[in-house]
Amino acid sequence: MQAAANDFQEKFNAVVKEISLKSLPLQKKVLQASVQCYDKFEKSGDDAADKVSDCVAKKQNVGHAYAEKVQAEVQGLQDGIQSCQQTCYNKLRGAYGDAKSEDARTKIQGQMEACTAQCFKDFSPTLQQMKTRLLGAISEGMKDV
């Protein structure tokens, strides 16, 4: 099971690294647009502070929305893996409790580890899907700033 978990973690880390790098232009654009709010509204009279603040908030909402999408994707992935692992546990816990010998328990423990390892293998393709969705979210964010 540890090998499957390590393999999954490496793939996950690679996706996170790629997404982080590809989101830099979006982050830069949000910051630049926020600075432009100051240039645009700083001399607009008594309500300049409110106008600047509202403008900056609108620009930064794009960045916050992207961050929330990333968080939701990662949380969904984590929840899916945990649910799969819980299913493995639920499927085998009765047999483990009923096992009469240490050999039988060891065999069931091996089945549990194999089932859990399969969870990581089953969820590996979702990493690519997650990456695709997040790259799409970056493109959408670039249009919205």
Long-range contacts (C-beta under 8 A, 24 or more apart in sequence): 1-113, 1-114, 1-116, 1-117, 1-120, 3-117, 4-116, 4-117, 4-118, 4-120, 4-121, 5-117, 5-120, 7-120, 7-124, 8-120, 8-121, 8-123, 8-124, 8-127, 11-124, 11-127, 12-77, 12-127, 15-127, 15-128, 15-130, 15-131, 18-131, 19-70, 19-131, 19-134, 19-135, 19-138, 22-135, 22-138, 23-66, 23-134, 23-138, 25-138, 25-142, 26-62, 26-63, 26-66, 26-138, 26-141, 26-142, 26-145, 27-63, 29-142, 29-145, 30-59, 30-60, 30-62, 30-63, 30-141, 30-145, 33-59, 33-145, 34-59, 34-60, 59-145, 62-141, 62-144, 62-145, 63-141, 65-141, 66-137, 66-138, 66-141, 69-133, 69-134, 69-137, 70-134, 70-137, 73-130, 73-133, 73-134, 74-130, 77-123, 77-126, 77-127, 77-130, 80-123, 80-126, 81-119, 81-120, 81-123, 84-116, 84-118, 84-119, 84-122, 84-123, 85-116, 85-119, 87-115, 88-112, 88-115, 88-116, 88-119, 91-115
